[in-house]
């Protein structure tokens, strides 16, 4: 199997685990509820495991930019859909700028793995 494809799949799994862990933090009520707290911790451990595999191929800065950009957007979506948070125009513009930066890195940077 193509190592680049495996690396990006590992990064995607890392992002999903991190976003899940972050969402469970909200449900843990400051670690006062055992099961959401335990699940959150396990998700973060899994996220770091998958990120470490992605870093075998993807440079750290590139992987972290993708992790942060996608993670911010997914976490914001979960916040709006699940927790009924609201996002103002500044939040949406800021997220759009972050996503734009990740796209620029992946499309134009020679540092990114293609």
C-alpha positions, 0 to 999 in steps of 0.5 A: 500500500502507498505509504503516503496514503497510509500516512494521510489515513493515519492523520485522518484517524488521529483527527477523528480521535482528537475531535472525539476526545475534545467533544467528550471533554464537554461531556465529562463535566470537568472530569467529574463523570468517569466514563466520558473522562475515560473515553476522552483520555483513550481518544487522546491516546489513540490520536497521538498513536495515529499521529505518530504513524502519520509523522513517519511520512508527513513532516511535523509542521504540515501534519500539525497544520492539517490536524489543527485546521481540520480539528478546529472546523470539525470541533466547531461543527460538533459544538454547533450541532451537538452542544448548540453553541453559536458562532459569530462572523469573526469565528467563521472568518477566523476558521476560514482563514485557518482552512485557507492556510492549510490549503495553501500549504498543501497545494503550494508548499514543497514541504508538503508530501504529495 
